[in-house]
Amino acid sequence: MPCIDKVPGAVVLVLSFLCAFTYAATASTNHHVILITIDGLAAYNLSDPHLPMPTLRKLAAEGAVAEGMRVSNPSVTWPNHTTLVTGVHADKHSVLFNGALVRLGPGDSVGINGARDKGDLVAVPTIYDLLHRVGYRTANVNWPCTRGAKTLDDNFPDVPQEINHLTPRLRVQLIAAGILPDANPVTFRRLSAAARDQAWTATAVHLIQTRRPNLLLLHLLVADSMQHLYGPRSPGASTAFALADANLADVLRALTMAGIRDRTTVFITSDHGFERVTKLVNPNVVFRKAGMFRSGPRRRAQSLAEGGTALVYLTAPETIQEDRGKVISLLHEHEGIAEIIGPERFAALHLPDPAKNPQMSDLILVAKEGYAFSDEFYDDNSVTELKMPGGSHGNLSTDSNMNGVFIASGRGIKAGVKLGIVDIIDVAPTVAAILGEQFSSADGKIIREILTEPPP
């Protein structure tokens, strides 16, 4: 519980300091939580007995497992990793892309920049902010929207040029241990997706052995990469899941060797599922042919693809109403587009109001089954057929194929609990409860039915 509620402004700073000191002095630093995401692991994969995931299945059998976990819109990596640690949807935390929207000016282009600090991206407190403030040790390996986060004691962020933004002490130790080849970010980016996952796993093992963090965030990525290339339910996807499972086994083994397995709670989640895709819709080709997508400060409409959805920005304020009608007319009944959503429906999707948040688009396009969106604008065709089927996500969270996994096992978790669909915003407050804290800024609820003891 907070130490203060409403007090005169003159004493807030003093009481806040005393409150933080009290928490730091009483935090139970003998307890640990590891929150692991396997990027792109759809809930439907858990029912496939042929997938080689023995470690994951063992954790599910020993603890609690959900039928699925409903993710946030947009169902892409950075927004949902942010929801996992904030307990709120994108309408509050403000992360809508794998980066931040950049507007060059009225009538000019918009784009995405991933090279941003956590403070520039995330608009609300995170679970690691809370835990660090009250005296817990926190660590991150490849978690999005964490660059420059001062409340992570060890930080290996998911960001462009990530090696440059590693916590300096950790970077030195990883190079000395041979986990990183050198301090050059180009060298690390030249590694295969599988090799990077192994490096991130080895980093997590190193932190468990040397730091014993109370909260460790770990994001494994190769399953997402393979499903984009080869599609879900493909041999490539199966191989990637096998590697993720082996990496998970390494982490659990490290907990045992560090002597903290019985004091650790492990959460396995994912940020989104996957759909099979055979065709791409190119809205910017339509806009270019209609004279709405031009170079320089003459652009009136631009689409940014998020996979199964696309966000359309009307960039010329003086013609925005006219352009809205024209875009809807151009794309109405266009091949591959299921619907066009206006701002009147954004709140129901837990997306921001564009009048209040400049990151948000003016319209949302939704793809039909088998289609995804592209940012292509040079092509002569507004629909491109893929040479071989691939995979995509970003569909509305109401698409059950976007449901992620939720597994909890270890300290404080009941065995044999089977849940229905849980909500992604419930993860952060449940993590806090396991460590005896309350995460009051989260909109989610504690998943009480999985806990062996009542939360505080």
Stockholm file with secondary structure:
# STOCKHOLM 1.0

chainA/1-456         MPCIDKVPGAVVLVLSFLCAFTYAATASTNHHVILITIDGLAAYNLSDPHLPMPTLRKLAAEGAVAEGMRVSNPSVTWPNHTTLVTGVHADKHSVLFNGALVRLGPGDSVGINGARDKGDLVAVPTIYDLLHRVGYRTANVNWPCTRGAKTLDDNFPDVPQEINHLTPRLRVQLIAAGILPDANPVTFRRLSAAARDQAWTATAVHLIQTRRPNLLLLHLLVADSMQHLYGPRSPGASTAFALADANLADVLRALTMAGIRDRTTVFITSDHGFERVTKLVNPNVVFRKAGMFRSGPRRRAQSLAEGGTALVYLTAPETIQEDRGKVISLLHEHEGIAEIIGPERFAALHLPDPAKNPQMSDLILVAKEGYAFSDEFYDDNSVTELKMPGGSHGNLSTDSNMNGVFIASGRGIKAGVKLGIVDIIDVAPTVAAILGEQFSSADGKIIREILTEPPP
#=GR chainA/1-456 SS CCSCSSCCGGGHHHHHHHHHHHHHHHCCTTCEEEEEEETTCBGGGGGCTTSCCHHHHHHHHHSEEEEEEECCSSCSHHHHHHHHHHSSCHHHHCCCSSSEEEECSTTSCEEEECCCCHHHHCCSCCHHHHHHHTTCCEEEEEEESCTTCTTCSEEEEESTTGGGGSCHHHHHHHHHTTSSSCSCHHHHHTSCHHHHHHHHHHHHHHHHHHTCCSEEEEEECHHHHHHHHHCTTSHHHHHHHHHHHHHHHHHHHHHHHTTCGGGEEEEEECSCCCEEEEEEECHHHHHHHTTCCCSSTTCCEEEEECSSEEEEEECCGGGHHHHHHHHHHHHTTCTTEEEEECGGGTGGGTCCCTTTCTTSCSEEEEECTTEEECCCCSSSCSEEEEEEEEEECCCCTTSGGGCBCEEEEETTBCTTEEEEEEEGGGHHHHHHHHTTCCCTTCSSCCCGGGBSSCCC
#=GC SS_cons         CCSCSSCCGGGHHHHHHHHHHHHHHHCCTTCEEEEEEETTCBGGGGGCTTSCCHHHHHHHHHSEEEEEEECCSSCSHHHHHHHHHHSSCHHHHCCCSSSEEEECSTTSCEEEECCCCHHHHCCSCCHHHHHHHTTCCEEEEEEESCTTCTTCSEEEEESTTGGGGSCHHHHHHHHHTTSSSCSCHHHHHTSCHHHHHHHHHHHHHHHHHHTCCSEEEEEECHHHHHHHHHCTTSHHHHHHHHHHHHHHHHHHHHHHHTTCGGGEEEEEECSCCCEEEEEEECHHHHHHHTTCCCSSTTCCEEEEECSSEEEEEECCGGGHHHHHHHHHHHHTTCTTEEEEECGGGTGGGTCCCTTTCTTSCSEEEEECTTEEECCCCSSSCSEEEEEEEEEECCCCTTSGGGCBCEEEEETTBCTTEEEEEEEGGGHHHHHHHHTTCCCTTCSSCCCGGGBSSCCC
//
